[in-house]
């Protein structure tokens, strides 16, 4: 449900909403022909076009779609993105503050970790991971996906995924989607239940009173920037985004519902856009469409060739009497023996090169799989199937080239899908009192989102590899110059690697804690050294005293050590009196 409700919806200009909705639809209609083709050939069960009535089912035309390789590739890609970017079984994001010194504060680190854990728990309890899976299928197939995040009484948040064709979008000056419009059909019963009998049109009221709750009726829905926002206003006027529902035949100033949101509630990621003015994106489905059409044609030709080979077309001469039954098992065809070469025979010899067809089909299928990065994402799917946690290092080593190509796409998914999802969820949880108050030192400070999923870490592994190669080279150069290691700040090296690899903040000591430990270690070593010196001096003194005692008790003129000592003293001039 929206965050707040308009107190005086009659003050809104309904014709402005109608005009904006028509403009968004007119722009989106230009994209629909290609999107319909992608739906038809690549993923027939996705897409809802031309304001189709709900609950009609999606019929797959198997005269067109014979080979499902493209749909399988989309499914693998979506499962791989789900496992590699937003796996529900492992942490995939963490929070931080802009000030690195404050990140050393233990209270700050504990609050950030606690907040992340609370948000992950909300994600686990909601339907968000299933919705993300559907979103990945949509964006991989059509290049654009749309998901709504609303407040939920029991689960805190609730996600809803829209399929291509049932919505139209607009972008702002920054190229980010900030407008969402759809015209759809709902039953009379659903409209009355959701918006209340007092808010519906006379036509809906009449249908409801005449016991026609299952009849369908058109509804319009628009969410856009609230360009008339009034700061510190107590109701809708202060909301950053406004929302309206209306029927086509409702009176001016009448709405099914009017409300607003503090954050844009729709996450609309695009795989790739040509310009910042493009509202819709292009994805692997766009690039693979030609190959998919070719694959369907090749499969159809192969089936026709096999069928002709097994059941070739026949020709019968004038001697055939009655019906030709040559193609029926046990069939009898009557001919006249008076005519030479009479009977039924193949019209022409059919010898299809099935091996060449199979090779061409395999190559075309491989091209389709490559466009959807199937082999890369299959690593994550197989790892989930076997219960093995794949590492970022393994991904980087095996799929470095594809990760380079995917880099901009992953950044766009983080910026247009995951970051808005995290920010929206965080704001909802704050309003519901589900986030503990932050430490005073970071109160009011913006938070940063850091992604620590396997795919995100694999992108950063290039930096880790560069650091490792450099430090190894420095270590090797010490054979020439032992002072070469003075160039390396190992504290910074290890801190940067921990950040790149997504190591939890709790296991990395702060600079202050490290300095304290080193100081204590130095003091302990110094005390140990002093104690060792004192023990050595005591041992030396003890030995010296024993030697003097032995010499004092030794007899003279018996070649003893005392005789040698006295002789040495005499040689230097004797003892002083």
Backbone torsions as a table, in degrees:
resi	resn	phi	psi	omega
1	UNK	NA	151.7	177.9
2	UNK	-61.2	161.2	-175.0
3	UNK	-71.6	-35.2	179.8
4	UNK	-147.0	166.3	-178.0
5	UNK	-116.1	143.5	177.9
6	UNK	-68.4	133.5	178.4
7	UNK	-77.5	-32.6	-175.8
8	UNK	-135.2	73.8	-176.1
9	UNK	-63.9	-21.1	-178.8
10	UNK	-66.0	-16.1	178.4
11	UNK	-77.1	-11.6	179.4
12	UNK	-81.6	150.0	-179.8
13	UNK	-93.9	102.8	-176.5
14	UNK	-62.8	-34.6	-176.9
15	UNK	-67.2	-28.0	175.8
16	UNK	-66.9	-38.6	177.9
17	UNK	-67.1	-42.4	178.9
18	UNK	-61.8	-42.8	179.7
19	UNK	-63.4	-43.2	-179.9
20	UNK	-66.0	-41.9	179.3
21	UNK	-60.9	-43.1	179.4
22	UNK	-65.7	-37.1	179.9
23	UNK	-66.8	-42.8	178.0
24	UNK	-64.2	-39.8	179.5
25	UNK	-66.9	-40.5	-179.1
26	UNK	-63.0	-40.0	178.9
27	UNK	-69.8	-41.6	-179.3
28	UNK	-67.2	-30.5	-179.2
29	UNK	-61.1	-28.1	179.4
30	UNK	-66.0	-24.9	-178.8
31	UNK	-89.4	-16.2	-169.6
32	UNK	-65.6	-36.9	-178.7
33	UNK	-55.7	-47.5	179.0
34	UNK	-67.2	-40.7	-179.6
35	UNK	-64.0	-35.5	176.4
36	UNK	-64.7	-40.7	179.1
37	UNK	-64.3	-41.4	178.2
38	UNK	-61.7	-43.5	177.5
39	UNK	-61.4	-40.5	-175.6
40	UNK	-68.2	-40.9	-172.8
41	UNK	-100.8	-35.5	-172.8
42	UNK	-92.3	-48.9	-174.6
43	UNK	-142.8	81.8	-171.8
44	UNK	-62.8	-23.5	-178.3
45	UNK	-87.1	2.7	176.5
46	UNK	-109.7	148.8	177.8
47	UNK	102.6	141.2	178.0
48	UNK	-143.4	105.8	-170.2
49	UNK	-116.3	159.3	173.8
50	UNK	59.0	37.1	175.2
51	UNK	53.4	46.4	-177.3
52	UNK	-63.3	148.0	178.5
53	UNK	-70.5	137.7	-179.4
54	UNK	-67.4	166.4	174.0
55	UNK	59.0	31.3	177.0
56	UNK	-98.3	-6.5	-176.8
57	UNK	77.4	161.2	179.2
58	UNK	-118.1	109.5	-176.8
59	UNK	-85.7	126.2	177.7
60	UNK	-90.9	125.5	179.0
61	UNK	-86.5	99.2	-176.6
62	UNK	-77.0	-1.7	169.0
63	UNK	-75.2	-21.5	179.3
64	UNK	-102.4	-49.5	-177.8
65	UNK	-97.3	99.7	178.5
66	UNK	-101.0	-39.3	-178.9
67	UNK	-108.2	127.3	-176.9
68	UNK	-97.9	22.4	-177.2
69	UNK	-59.1	-40.2	-178.0
70	UNK	-66.2	-43.6	178.9
71	UNK	-63.9	-38.8	176.9
72	UNK	-62.9	-40.9	179.9
73	UNK	-64.5	-39.6	176.7
74	UNK	-62.6	-42.6	-180.0
75	UNK	-63.4	-41.8	178.2
76	UNK	-64.9	-42.7	179.5
77	UNK	-61.8	-43.5	179.5
78	UNK	-64.4	-42.9	178.5
79	UNK	-65.2	-37.9	178.5
80	UNK	-67.3	-40.6	176.2
81	UNK	-64.5	-39.4	178.7
82	UNK	-62.5	-44.9	-179.2
83	UNK	-73.8	-37.3	-175.0
84	UNK	-85.0	-27.2	-177.4
85	UNK	-104.5	-43.6	-172.3
86	UNK	-135.2	53.6	-179.2
87	UNK	-66.7	127.7	178.1
88	UNK	-71.4	-10.4	-176.0
89	UNK	-95.4	-2.4	179.9
90	UNK	-150.8	153.8	178.4
91	UNK	-61.7	137.9	179.6
92	UNK	-126.2	0.2	173.9
93	UNK	-154.0	159.2	172.5
94	UNK	-144.7	163.1	-177.8
95	UNK	-106.7	151.5	178.8
96	UNK	-148.3	169.0	175.0
97	UNK	-112.1	154.9	-176.2
98	UNK	-63.8	-31.1	-175.6
99	UNK	-82.2	114.0	-178.9
100	UNK	-64.3	-29.5	178.7
101	UNK	-66.2	-37.0	178.8
102	UNK	-70.8	-23.6	176.3
103	UNK	-69.2	-12.4	175.6
104	UNK	-84.8	-13.8	-178.9
105	UNK	-72.9	125.7	-176.0
106	UNK	-63.5	-41.3	179.9
107	UNK	-63.1	-38.3	178.5
108	UNK	-64.7	-45.9	-179.2
109	UNK	-62.9	-40.6	-179.7
110	UNK	-65.8	-41.8	179.9
111	UNK	-65.5	-41.9	179.4
112	UNK	-63.0	-43.9	179.1
113	UNK	-65.2	-40.0	179.6
114	UNK	-64.9	-41.5	178.9
115	UNK	-63.2	-43.0	177.9
116	UNK	-60.9	-43.0	-179.6
117	UNK	-63.1	-40.0	178.5
118	UNK	-64.5	-41.6	-179.7
119	UNK	-68.2	-40.0	177.7
120	UNK	-63.2	-36.0	177.8
121	UNK	-64.8	-39.9	177.3
122	UNK	-63.8	-43.4	177.8
123	UNK	-60.0	-41.3	-179.0
124	UNK	-64.8	-37.1	-176.4
125	UNK	-80.0	-19.2	-177.6
126	UNK	-92.5	-173.2	178.4
127	UNK	-98.7	22.5	-169.4
128	UNK	-67.0	-36.2	-175.9
129	UNK	-71.9	-36.0	173.5
130	UNK	-65.6	-38.7	178.4
131	UNK	-66.1	-39.7	178.6
132	UNK	-63.4	-38.8	177.9
133	UNK	-59.5	-45.1	177.8
134	UNK	-64.4	-38.0	178.9
135	UNK	-63.8	-40.2	178.8
136	UNK	-64.8	-36.2	175.9
137	UNK	-64.6	-43.1	-178.8
138	UNK	-64.2	-46.3	-175.3
139	UNK	-72.4	-33.3	177.2
140	UNK	-69.1	-35.3	-177.5
141	UNK	-82.1	-50.9	-171.9
142	UNK	-105.2	-12.3	-178.5
143	UNK	86.6	-8.0	179.8
144	UNK	-140.2	141.0	177.6
145	UNK	-139.1	158.7	-179.4
146	UNK	-143.8	131.6	179.4
147	UNK	-139.5	136.7	179.5
148	UNK	-103.9	136.2	175.2
149	UNK	-118.0	115.3	179.4
150	UNK	-120.2	166.1	177.8
151	UNK	-75.9	144.7	179.0
152	UNK	-133.3	135.8	-174.9
153	UNK	-64.5	-41.3	-175.2
154	UNK	-90.7	-43.8	-171.6
155	UNK	-103.7	8.9	179.0
156	UNK	74.0	-54.6	177.6
157	UNK	-129.6	156.5	177.1
158	UNK	-142.1	130.4	-177.3
159	UNK	-103.4	148.8	173.5
160	UNK	-138.5	129.2	-178.2
161	UNK	-101.0	136.3	176.3
162	UNK	-107.6	142.9	178.6
163	UNK	-94.9	159.0	-175.1
164	UNK	-61.8	141.8	177.8
165	UNK	99.9	-21.3	-179.2
166	UNK	-97.8	5.0	179.1
167	UNK	-146.5	162.5	177.5
168	UNK	-134.7	143.0	-172.5
169	UNK	-129.2	160.7	175.7
170	UNK	-136.7	155.4	-177.9
171	UNK	-116.8	156.3	177.4
172	UNK	-92.5	-167.3	-176.7
173	UNK	-65.2	-26.9	-179.0
174	UNK	-85.8	-3.0	-177.9
175	UNK	87.2	1.8	178.2
176	UNK	-89.2	141.8	179.8
177	UNK	-67.2	126.9	-179.8
178	UNK	-137.9	14.1	177.1
179	UNK	-144.2	140.2	-175.8
180	UNK	-142.2	124.1	-179.2
181	UNK	-134.3	142.1	173.5
182	UNK	-149.4	147.5	174.5
183	UNK	-122.9	115.9	-170.0
184	UNK	-140.4	173.3	-179.0
185	UNK	-111.1	137.0	174.4
186	UNK	-132.0	156.3	177.4
187	UNK	-74.3	158.8	178.1
188	UNK	-58.0	-41.1	179.7
189	UNK	-63.5	-40.8	178.9
190	UNK	-66.0	-39.7	-179.9
191	UNK	-64.1	-46.3	-179.3
192	UNK	-65.0	-41.7	-178.5
193	UNK	-65.2	-40.2	-175.6
194	UNK	-79.9	-40.4	-171.2
195	UNK	-108.9	-12.2	-179.9
196	UNK	91.2	140.0	-176.6
197	UNK	-63.6	-26.2	-177.7
198	UNK	-74.5	-14.7	-176.7
199	UNK	-104.0	-5.3	-174.8
200	UNK	-88.9	168.6	-179.4
201	UNK	-75.6	167.9	178.2
202	UNK	-62.7	-33.8	180.0
203	UNK	-64.7	-43.0	179.1
204	UNK	-68.8	-39.2	177.9
205	UNK	-60.6	-41.7	-179.2
206	UNK	-65.7	-43.0	179.4
207	UNK	-64.3	-36.6	178.9
208	UNK	-67.0	-43.2	-179.3
209	UNK	-69.0	-27.8	179.7
210	UNK	-87.7	14.7	176.0
211	UNK	59.8	51.2	177.7
212	UNK	-123.8	56.1	-174.3
213	UNK	-70.5	-16.9	-175.8
214	UNK	-96.8	0.3	174.6
215	UNK	-70.4	145.5	-178.8
216	UNK	-94.5	149.2	-176.2
217	UNK	-146.0	141.8	-177.4
218	UNK	-78.4	140.2	176.8
219	UNK	-132.4	141.6	175.9
220	UNK	-107.0	145.1	-177.7
221	UNK	-141.1	126.0	-178.7
222	UNK	-135.9	131.8	170.8
223	UNK	-125.6	127.0	-178.1
224	UNK	-150.1	173.6	179.0
225	UNK	-64.3	136.5	178.0
226	UNK	-84.4	88.4	-175.5
227	UNK	-73.7	-7.5	176.9
228	UNK	-108.3	29.4	-176.5
229	UNK	-62.2	136.6	178.1
230	UNK	-114.7	117.3	-178.2
231	UNK	-61.2	141.2	175.8
232	UNK	65.6	12.1	175.8
233	UNK	-73.5	147.7	-170.3
234	UNK	-81.3	-17.8	-177.5
235	UNK	-125.1	-138.5	-173.7
236	UNK	-54.7	-31.7	-176.7
237	UNK	-59.4	-22.1	-178.8
238	UNK	-96.1	-2.2	-178.3
239	UNK	-79.4	140.6	-178.0
240	UNK	-72.6	-26.2	-179.9
241	UNK	-132.0	139.3	179.3
242	UNK	-108.3	154.7	-177.8
243	UNK	-137.6	136.6	177.4
244	UNK	-140.0	141.7	170.2
245	UNK	-116.6	136.6	176.0
246	UNK	-152.2	158.5	175.0
247	UNK	-96.1	157.6	-179.0
248	UNK	-60.3	-39.3	-172.2
249	UNK	-105.2	19.3	175.4
250	UNK	-75.4	150.4	179.8
251	UNK	-66.5	154.3	178.9
252	UNK	-60.1	134.7	-178.5
253	UNK	87.5	-3.7	179.3
254	UNK	-106.3	136.1	-178.6
255	UNK	-134.0	151.5	169.5
256	UNK	-68.1	-38.7	-179.7
257	UNK	-161.9	147.8	173.9
258	UNK	-141.8	131.6	-178.3
259	UNK	-161.6	-159.4	-177.2
260	UNK	-161.8	173.6	-178.8
261	UNK	-136.8	145.9	173.6
262	UNK	-78.4	-27.7	175.7
263	UNK	-127.0	153.4	176.3
264	UNK	-65.4	118.5	-170.4
265	UNK	-82.0	-2.4	-177.5
266	UNK	-107.1	130.0	171.6
267	UNK	-98.4	115.2	-175.3
268	UNK	-125.3	81.9	178.9
269	UNK	-78.7	147.2	173.9
270	UNK	-119.8	139.0	-179.1
271	UNK	-66.1	-47.6	-179.1
272	UNK	-158.6	137.4	175.9
273	UNK	-121.5	148.5	-179.4
274	UNK	-78.7	-45.4	178.0
275	UNK	-133.5	165.7	178.3
276	UNK	-69.2	-13.9	178.5
277	UNK	-83.0	-14.0	179.8
278	UNK	-72.0	125.4	177.1
279	UNK	-82.4	-33.8	-176.0
280	UNK	-106.0	155.2	-178.0
281	UNK	-107.0	170.4	174.0
282	UNK	-121.2	136.5	-176.3
283	UNK	-129.9	-167.9	-179.9
284	UNK	-55.7	-32.7	179.4
285	UNK	-61.4	-35.0	177.6
286	UNK	-65.3	-44.3	-177.0
287	UNK	-71.6	-32.0	-175.2
288	UNK	-87.5	-7.3	-172.7
289	UNK	-57.3	-46.0	-179.5
290	UNK	-62.4	-42.9	178.7
291	UNK	-65.5	-36.9	179.4
292	UNK	-65.5	-42.5	176.9
293	UNK	-61.5	-42.2	179.0
294	UNK	-63.0	-41.5	180.0
295	UNK	-61.5	-43.1	179.2
296	UNK	-63.8	-38.8	179.8
297	UNK	-67.8	-42.0	179.5
298	UNK	-63.0	-41.9	179.6
299	UNK	-65.7	-38.4	179.3
300	UNK	-65.6	-43.9	179.4
301	UNK	-65.0	-37.2	178.4
302	UNK	-64.6	-43.5	179.2
303	UNK	-63.6	-40.5	178.2
304	UNK	-64.5	-40.9	-180.0
305	UNK	-64.2	-43.6	178.8
306	UNK	-63.9	-41.5	-179.5
307	UNK	-64.8	-41.3	178.4
308	UNK	-65.9	-36.1	179.8
309	UNK	-67.3	-41.1	-179.4
310	UNK	-79.5	-32.2	-177.4
311	UNK	-137.4	74.9	-173.3
312	UNK	-68.3	157.6	174.6
313	UNK	-65.9	144.2	-174.4
314	UNK	-112.0	159.1	171.1
315	UNK	-134.3	139.6	-178.7
316	UNK	-122.8	139.1	179.0
317	UNK	-87.6	-177.7	-174.3
318	UNK	-69.5	-12.2	-178.3
319	UNK	-78.6	-13.1	-178.3
320	UNK	-68.3	131.7	-178.8
321	UNK	-107.0	121.0	176.9
322	UNK	79.3	-148.9	-173.4
323	UNK	-81.7	144.3	177.1
324	UNK	-88.2	122.4	-179.5
325	UNK	-121.3	28.5	-175.6
326	UNK	-69.0	-25.5	-177.5
327	UNK	-91.5	-0.1	-179.2
328	UNK	-102.5	129.9	178.5
329	UNK	-56.2	126.0	-179.9
330	UNK	76.9	7.5	-178.0
331	UNK	-71.0	151.8	-179.3
332	UNK	-119.0	129.3	175.0
333	UNK	-120.6	122.7	-176.4
334	UNK	-91.0	133.7	177.9
335	UNK	-134.3	168.8	178.4
336	UNK	-97.1	128.2	-179.2
337	UNK	-74.7	-10.8	-178.9
338	UNK	-77.1	-11.9	-179.0
339	UNK	-102.0	123.6	179.2
340	UNK	-62.7	141.4	178.6
341	UNK	55.0	33.6	-178.9
342	UNK	-74.6	159.6	174.4
343	UNK	124.9	-154.9	-175.9
344	UNK	-121.0	136.3	179.2
345	UNK	-146.0	167.7	178.7
346	UNK	-63.4	138.4	-179.1
347	UNK	-65.3	-37.1	176.4
348	UNK	-157.9	160.0	-177.5
349	UNK	-81.4	129.2	-178.4
350	UNK	-110.5	115.1	177.9
351	UNK	-131.3	76.2	-178.7
352	UNK	-70.0	143.3	175.6
353	UNK	-88.4	83.0	-175.1
354	UNK	-66.8	-32.4	179.1
355	UNK	-63.3	-43.8	178.4
356	UNK	-63.7	-38.6	177.3
357	UNK	-62.7	-43.7	-179.0
358	UNK	-63.6	-40.3	178.6
359	UNK	-62.4	-44.7	179.3
360	UNK	-63.5	-41.4	178.5
361	UNK	-63.6	-43.0	179.4
362	UNK	-62.8	-41.7	179.3
363	UNK	-65.2	-40.9	179.1
364	UNK	-66.0	-41.6	177.4
365	UNK	-62.5	-40.6	178.5
366	UNK	-62.4	-38.3	177.5
367	UNK	-64.6	-40.1	177.8
368	UNK	-64.4	-46.0	179.8
369	UNK	-61.4	-38.0	179.9
370	UNK	-65.4	-37.7	-179.4
371	UNK	-67.4	-27.1	177.7
372	UNK	-98.5	9.7	177.8
373	UNK	54.1	41.0	-172.7
374	UNK	-61.7	-41.6	-177.1
375	UNK	-66.9	-34.0	176.5
376	UNK	-66.2	-51.3	-175.7
377	UNK	-74.1	-20.0	177.5
378	UNK	-66.2	-26.2	175.8
379	UNK	-58.9	-44.0	-178.6
380	UNK	-71.1	-38.9	-179.8
381	UNK	-64.1	-45.5	179.9
382	UNK	-67.0	-35.7	178.3
383	UNK	-64.1	-41.4	177.0
384	UNK	-65.5	-37.4	-178.1
385	UNK	-66.2	-37.3	-177.7
386	UNK	-92.4	-4.4	-179.9
387	UNK	76.5	16.9	-178.4
388	UNK	-98.1	133.3	177.9
389	UNK	-84.7	107.9	178.3
390	UNK	-73.2	145.9	-177.3
391	UNK	-100.5	157.8	178.0
392	UNK	-64.5	-34.1	178.9
393	UNK	-63.2	-42.2	179.8
394	UNK	-64.6	-42.1	178.3
395	UNK	-62.4	-45.2	-177.6
396	UNK	-62.4	-42.4	-176.8
397	UNK	-70.1	-36.4	-174.5
398	UNK	-89.3	-25.7	-173.1
399	UNK	-134.2	38.8	-175.3
400	UNK	-60.3	-42.2	-177.1
401	UNK	-64.8	-45.3	-178.9
402	UNK	-68.2	-34.3	177.7
403	UNK	-64.1	-34.1	177.5
404	UNK	-63.5	-41.6	178.8
405	UNK	-68.3	-38.3	-176.9
406	UNK	-77.8	-14.1	-175.3
407	UNK	-49.0	-54.7	179.5
408	UNK	-61.3	-33.9	179.8
409	UNK	-67.1	-44.0	179.4
410	UNK	-63.6	-39.4	177.3
411	UNK	-63.3	-38.7	178.8
412	UNK	-68.0	-40.2	177.8
413	UNK	-62.9	-40.0	177.5
414	UNK	-65.3	-41.1	-175.9
415	UNK	-77.0	-33.5	-173.5
416	UNK	-106.1	-12.9	-179.4
417	UNK	-120.7	-58.7	-170.3
418	UNK	-75.4	-44.7	179.1
419	UNK	-62.8	-47.8	175.4
420	UNK	-60.5	-34.9	177.6
421	UNK	-63.8	-46.7	-179.8
422	UNK	-65.7	-43.7	-178.8
423	UNK	-65.1	-42.8	178.9
424	UNK	-63.5	-44.5	179.6
425	UNK	-64.3	-42.9	179.1
426	UNK	-59.9	-45.3	-179.2
427	UNK	-64.1	-41.4	178.1
428	UNK	-63.0	-42.6	-179.6
429	UNK	-66.1	-37.4	177.5
430	UNK	-63.8	-44.4	-179.7
431	UNK	-65.2	-28.7	179.3
432	UNK	-89.2	0.1	179.3
433	UNK	73.5	28.3	-177.3
434	UNK	-98.3	1.0	176.8
435	UNK	-115.0	130.8	179.0
436	UNK	-65.9	150.0	176.8
437	UNK	-59.2	137.9	-178.7
438	UNK	-74.1	161.7	173.2
439	UNK	-57.8	149.8	-175.0
440	UNK	-58.7	-30.8	-174.8
441	UNK	-69.8	-19.7	-179.9
442	UNK	-118.0	9.9	-179.4
443	UNK	-62.4	128.2	-178.6
444	UNK	82.3	-1.5	-178.5
445	UNK	-85.8	135.8	177.8
446	UNK	-66.4	147.7	179.3
447	UNK	-99.7	154.9	176.0
448	UNK	-113.4	146.1	179.0
449	UNK	-104.4	128.6	176.9
450	UNK	-118.1	130.1	-177.0
451	UNK	-96.0	130.1	-175.0
452	UNK	-126.0	23.6	175.7
453	UNK	-69.5	169.3	-179.1
454	UNK	-61.7	-43.7	179.7
455	UNK	-66.5	-39.8	179.2
456	UNK	-65.4	-41.3	178.4
457	UNK	-67.7	-36.5	178.6
458	UNK	-62.3	-36.1	175.9
459	UNK	-63.3	-37.0	-178.7
460	UNK	-80.4	-15.7	-177.0
461	UNK	-62.1	-24.4	176.2
462	UNK	-60.0	-40.7	177.1
463	UNK	-68.0	-39.4	178.6
464	UNK	-64.6	-42.2	179.6
465	UNK	-62.3	-40.4	179.0
466	UNK	-63.4	-41.4	178.8
467	UNK	-63.9	-44.5	-179.6
468	UNK	-62.8	-41.8	179.7
469	UNK	-64.2	-39.4	-178.7
470	UNK	-68.0	-47.7	-179.2
471	UNK	-63.9	-35.9	176.9
472	UNK	-64.8	-39.2	177.9
473	UNK	-65.4	-39.8	177.6
474	UNK	-64.2	-43.2	179.5
475	UNK	-61.2	-39.4	179.6
476	UNK	-67.4	-31.5	-177.5
477	UNK	-74.4	-9.9	178.9
478	UNK	-66.3	-18.6	176.0
479	UNK	-65.4	-27.3	178.4
480	UNK	-92.5	-44.2	-179.2
481	UNK	-135.3	104.2	-178.0
482	UNK	-59.4	-18.9	-177.9
483	UNK	-88.8	5.4	-177.5
484	UNK	-64.2	-29.7	-178.5
485	UNK	-68.9	-12.1	177.5
486	UNK	-62.1	-20.4	-178.5
487	UNK	-74.9	-20.9	-172.0
488	UNK	-96.4	124.9	172.5
489	UNK	-97.2	93.6	-173.4
490	UNK	-65.3	-28.5	175.9
491	UNK	-61.6	-46.1	179.5
492	UNK	-68.0	-39.0	178.6
493	UNK	-58.2	-50.0	-177.6
494	UNK	-69.7	-33.6	177.4
495	UNK	-66.1	-44.3	179.6
496	UNK	-64.7	-41.1	179.8
497	UNK	-66.4	-38.4	177.6
498	UNK	-62.8	-39.7	178.7
499	UNK	-67.9	-42.9	-179.4
500	UNK	-65.2	-35.3	-177.2
501	UNK	-87.6	-2.7	177.2
502	UNK	73.0	31.7	179.0
503	UNK	-66.4	133.6	179.1
504	UNK	-55.3	140.5	-176.1
505	UNK	-62.3	-29.4	-175.7
506	UNK	-65.5	-26.9	-175.8
507	UNK	-92.0	-3.2	179.0
508	UNK	-107.2	118.6	-179.1
509	UNK	-71.0	148.3	177.0
510	UNK	-72.3	164.0	178.8
511	UNK	-61.1	-37.9	178.3
512	UNK	-64.6	-42.6	179.7
513	UNK	-66.0	-38.0	178.2
514	UNK	-64.9	-44.2	179.2
515	UNK	-62.0	-41.2	179.5
516	UNK	-63.4	-44.6	179.6
517	UNK	-62.2	-39.6	180.0
518	UNK	-68.9	-36.9	177.6
519	UNK	-65.1	-45.3	178.7
520	UNK	-63.3	-39.2	179.0
521	UNK	-65.1	-41.6	179.3
522	UNK	-64.3	-42.0	177.9
523	UNK	-63.7	-40.9	178.9
524	UNK	-64.7	-41.1	178.7
525	UNK	-65.6	-39.5	178.8
526	UNK	-64.3	-44.5	178.0
527	UNK	-63.1	-39.5	178.7
528	UNK	-65.2	-38.3	179.4
529	UNK	-65.8	-42.9	178.7
530	UNK	-64.0	-43.4	178.9
531	UNK	-62.0	-38.7	179.0
532	UNK	-65.6	-40.6	178.1
533	UNK	-64.2	-41.7	179.9
534	UNK	-64.6	-39.5	178.1
535	UNK	-64.8	-41.1	178.9
536	UNK	-64.2	-41.7	179.3
537	UNK	-65.1	-39.9	178.9
538	UNK	-65.1	-40.7	178.1
539	UNK	-64.2	-41.8	179.5
540	UNK	-64.8	-41.5	179.5
541	UNK	-64.2	-38.9	-180.0
542	UNK	-65.1	-42.6	178.1
543	UNK	-65.0	-40.7	179.6
544	UNK	-62.8	-42.7	179.6
545	UNK	-64.1	-38.2	179.0
546	UNK	-66.0	-38.1	179.9
547	UNK	-66.2	-41.4	179.0
548	UNK	-63.0	-42.1	179.7
549	UNK	-62.5	-41.7	179.9
550	UNK	-64.5	-40.2	-179.3
551	UNK	-68.0	-36.4	-178.8
552	UNK	-67.4	-24.3	-177.0
553	UNK	-97.7	-3.1	-176.8
554	UNK	-79.2	138.0	177.1
555	UNK	-72.1	151.8	-179.3
556	UNK	-87.3	164.3	175.9
557	UNK	57.4	34.5	176.7
558	UNK	-128.7	28.1	179.2
559	UNK	55.0	39.1	180.0
560	UNK	-88.5	176.8	176.8
561	UNK	-63.8	-33.0	179.3
562	UNK	-66.1	-39.8	177.1
563	UNK	-60.3	-41.8	-179.8
564	UNK	-65.4	-38.9	179.7
565	UNK	-65.7	-44.4	-179.0
566	UNK	-65.9	-36.7	179.0
567	UNK	-65.4	-38.9	179.2
568	UNK	-65.1	-39.2	-180.0
569	UNK	-66.1	-40.2	-179.8
570	UNK	-64.1	-35.9	-179.7
571	UNK	-66.6	-19.2	-179.3
572	UNK	-100.4	10.0	177.2
573	UNK	114.7	2.6	175.6
574	UNK	83.9	175.1	179.8
575	UNK	-82.8	145.2	176.8
576	UNK	-77.0	140.9	179.3
577	UNK	-80.5	NA	NA
